[in-house]
Amino acid sequence: MSTPAPQTPRVSVIIPVYNAVEHLDECVQSLVDQTLGFDRMEVIAIDDGSTDGSAEALDRWAAAHRNITVVHQPNSGAPGGPRNRGIDLATGEFLFFADPDDYLGAEALERLTAAADRDSSDVVLGRTKGVGRTAAVAPFAHNVEAGDIWTTKGVWALTAHKLFRRALVEKHRLRFAEGLRLAEEQVFIVPAYFLAASISVVADYDCYYLVRRDDFPHLTQQTPEPEPFYRNVRDVLDIVVKHTEPGGKRNDLLKRWVTQEILRYFKGGFPAMPAERQQRFVAQAGALLRDFIPDEVTRPLPPLDRLRCQLLRTEQTEELAALAALVPKQQPKPKPKAKAKQPPPPWLSRAGARRLTRAIQRRIQA
């Protein structure tokens, strides 16, 4: 009697793990509880040199479930390498990337794979819900069937927590950036968006819970080294330029990197950086603006961001630090009792921006 061939897993869930022992059980249990059926999945956990008991916890899960594979390796310093190793080991029809301090909604993988089947989609975005932290909102206003990078607003959701058809990933050898602790997902996700036959969005169910853990070091709260960080951003912008024509549609995409990566380190915390580090950030960000971002992208920005872009293009580090020090930190706005439109703070108007610029110049010259 012949032995039946093993069934190909529907989904390979890949988890990079480093010192997350307090949260691993919640994450893995959310996979066991999937309505898709845990027997239709494989879980590949890459222990990236954990020292807190995570390795032992993973081994206990693997001993209890034959479809959980654990790989132990020396610490690589970032999640990209462990995710890539998980891709190399995966056998499922789809890949899903989870982090060890987060968890999935019980119906997540069933809904995501159903959308992929319905639309023949290579990428499916499932609504993320922030728990004690923010999560992407723009892509999840409504469900999208057989969309693309524009109709899904996918560039506003570039974390790895999505469903990808493994055939697409292997055909184009898509991999994460290694050794980089921020934005390492983008060189994987952005080309996947462009190369996908279609992209779907599941917006009517909380598929993935992004959790803020006070005892767990979130990489997004750290300030990276400017050279490798902006070199990675440059690689992503090269991908955008390669797959688009100059004009409005490309500019719609480029705005995301201006606001989220290029400008993000030139606000409240910038004056506290050592001068040498400030100069390195300015040199890297300024070069990206000059090389990739036309004036049409920055012209519609709010006055202060537009001013920052002007200062970055000409690498005026002291003026940028003075601007960051002078602009008051915005407090959360209370909900208005009436619908009457409130006037903007004076420093947000065009005249206010001009006055602020003159104040910066006086401060520099003093």
N, C-alpha and C positions, 0 to 999 in steps of 0.2 A: 504494500500500500504506500503510495507516494505521499510525502509531506506537503501540505499546501504552502504555496509561496507566501512569505510574510507580507501583510498588507502595508502599502505605503502610508505613512502617517499623513493625515490631512494637514496638520500644522506642526512645525518645529518651533518651539518657544525657546529663545536663546536669552540667557540671563548672565551678565557679567557680575561677579560677586566679589566685593572686597569689604570685609569687616562690617557686615550687616546682620549679625546673628540675632539681634533683637527683633528684626522685621522679616526675616526669611520665611518663617512658618506662615505668616499671613499671606505673603506673596505666593508661595507654592500651593497653599491650601486653596487659594482663589483659582488656581489652574486645575487642581483636582476636582473642584466643584463646577467646572464648565459644563453647560448644557450640551455643548457639542459632543461630549463624551470623552473622558480622560483617556480611554483606550484608543481614541483616534488621534492622539497627540504623542509627540515626544518632547521632553524637556531636556535641554542641554545647558547645564550650569557650568560656567568656567570660573573656578575659584582662583582669583588673581593674587595669590599669596596672602590670604587672610591670616590674621594672628589672634582673632577674638573668639574662636570657636565656630565660625561660619563653615569651615571645611568639614568639621565633624558633623554639624547639623545637616549639611548637604549629603554626606555619606549615609546618614540615617534615613533620609528620604529615599536615596537611591536603593538602599537595602530593602525598603518596603515596596518600591514600585520599579518594575523592570524597565519601564519606558522613561526613567529619569537617568540620564548619563551625567556624571560629574568628572570634570577634568581639573586637576590641580597643576598650577604652574607658578613660577616665581612672579613676584609683582611687576607689572609692566608700567604702572603709574597712571593709567588712563583706561577707559572702557573700550576704546576702539579696537585694540588688539584682541582682547577676549571675545568681543563680538565677531571679529573676523575668524577666529578659530572655531567659534560655534557655527558659522556659515559653512566652513570647510567640512564639518562633521554632519551637518544636517542632511536628512533624507526626505523631509516632508514636501508636500505640494506647495505649501506656503511657509513663509517665515514670519514670526512675530517676535519683536524685541521688547523685553520687559526689564525693569530695574528692580533690584532686590528689596528696596524700601517702598515700593508701590504695590498695587494689586489691581486685578481686573474685575469688572462686573461679571456676574455669573453667565450672562448670555452673550458676552462680548465676542468670542471666537465664532460662535454659531452665526451671529448676525453679520460679522465681517466676511466670513467665507461665503455666506449666502449672497451678499452684495457682489462679491467677486465673481461668483457663478452667474448671477443674473446679468451682469454687465460685461462679462469677459474682461474684468479689470485686473490690471497687474499690481495696482496699489489701492488700498482701501484705508481711509482715515476714519477712525472711530472717535466719537466725542470724548474729550478728556475733561475731567472734573478736578479742580484744584481743591485740596484739603489743607487749609492753612497756608495756601500759596496761590498764585495766579496760574491760570491755564489759558491756552489759546481759545479765542472766542470767534474771530472772524470766519474761519472755515465751517463753523457748525451752526450757522443760522438756519439751514434747512438741509435735507437730504439731497445728494447729488448722484444721479445715475449717469454713468459713462461720460464723465467730465474730463477736463484737462487741467493743466497747471494754473490757468487763468480762471476758469469757471468754478474751481474748487477753492480758490484763494489759498492754495496749498503752501505757498512760500511763507505764510504767516503761522505755519505749524511745522517746524523743522526738527522736532524731537524724533527719536527713533521709534516711538511706540506706535507702530502701524503694522498693517499686514502687507506683505510683499510676495508676489508670485516668485518662487525660487528659480523657475526657468529664466525669468527676466534677469535676475541677479547673476546667475551663472553665465548666461549668454554674453553679458556685457562686463563681466568680472567686476561688479560693483563691490567696493569695500570701504570700510570706515577709515578715517585718518588715524594713525597710531601715534601714541606718545603725546597727544594733544588733549588737554583737559576741558576745553570748551569748543563748541561748534564742530566737534569731530564728526557729527552725523551728516553734515551738510554735503560733503563730497560724495556721500552715498545717496542721500534722499533727493537732492536736486536733479542729478542726472536720471534717477529713477522716474521722477515726475515727467521729464521731457521724453524719455524713451518708452514709457508705458503706453500700451494700446489704448487704455482708458483708465481713469481714476474715479473711484466712487467715494462718497462721504456718508457715513452713518451718523446722523445728527440727532436722532430721536431716542438715543439710549446712552447712558454713561458707560462707555466701554472701558475706560482706563482712569484710575484714580492716582493723580500725582500728589504725593503726600509730603508735606514739610515735616521733617523730623528734627527736633532740636538737638538730638544726640547723634545726628548723622550728617557728615560734611557734604553739603550740596555744592557741586562744582560751579553752578551758576552764580554763587555768591562770591566767588573768588575772582581776583584780578589776574589775568594771564600774563605771560611774557609777551610783549607786543610783537616781536618778530615772527615767532611761529604762529601766533594767533592770526595776525593779519596776512601772513603768507597763505594760510589756509583759506581765509576770506578771498584772497586774490584768486586762488585756484577755483573757488566756487563761482566768482564773477566771470572768470574765463569760460566756465561751462554755460552760464547764462548768455554771454555774448555769442558763443559758438552756436547756440540753438535758437537765436532770435535775430530779427532784423532791427536796425536802428529805428527809433520812433516810439510812439505812444505805448505799445504793448510791452516793449522792452523796458521803457521807463517806469511803467507800473510795477514791474518786478524789482528794478534797481532801488526804488524808494525803500523797499524793505531793508536792504543792507545798509543804506545810509542811516536810517533811523535806529536800527537795532544793533548793528555792529560798529559802523564807522564812528558814530557820534556818542555811543553809550559811555565811554570812559572820560568824557570831557565836561562832566557836570559836577555834582557836589563833591566827589572824592578827589577830583583832579588836583586842586591846590595842595593837598596833603602829600602828594607824591614827591619823591626827591627830584630835583631839577633835571638830572641826567635821565631819569625814567620818563619824565614828562616829555623831554625832547625826542626820545625814542618813539613814544606813542604818537606824537605829532608827526614825525617824519613818515611813519608807516601809514597812518590814516590819511595824511595829506597826499601821499603818492597814489593811494587808491582813488581819491576824489579826482585827481588830475587825470589818471589813466582810464577811469571807467565811467565817471558820473558827469553827464552833460549838465549845463546850467538849467535846462528845462526840468530836471529832476529836483534840484534844490530851490528853484525860484518859488514854488508854491508852499514851501515849508513855513512853519511859524517863524516870526522875526528872529528870535534868539537862535534857533537852529540854523537859519539861513546865515546869520552872522558867524556862528561857529564854523560853518562850511567855508565862508570867505577867509576866516583866519587860518583854518587848516590848509587851505590851498596854498597860502603864502607862508605857512609854517611859522606863525607868530605865537610862539609858545607862551611868552609872558602875558600877552593880551588874553589868550585863552584861559590862563590861570586866574587872571584878574576878573574876567567875565564870570567864571564859575564861582569865585568868592563873592562877587557883588550881587548875583542873582539870588534872591531869597528862596529857601527851600519851600516848595509848595506843600501845603497841608491838605489832607483829604477834605473835599468840599462837603459841607452838610447838605442834606437834601432840601431844596428850596420849598418853602411853604406855598408859594404862588408860582405861576408859570411865567412871570415877568422876566424878560431877558436881562441878565446882569451884565453891566459893562465890564470889559476885561481890565485887569490890573494895568496901571499906566505904563509899566515897563514892558508890556506885551504889544503895545501899539507901535506903529512905524516910527512915530515921533519919539516914543519911549526908547525904542531900540537905538535911534540916533543919539539920544542923550546918554544912553548907557555906553555907547561906543566912545563918545567924547570923554566920559568919566574914566573909562579904561585908559585912554591915551594919557589923560592927566595923571592917573595913578602910576603909569609906566614911567612918565617923564619926571615924576617927583623924586 
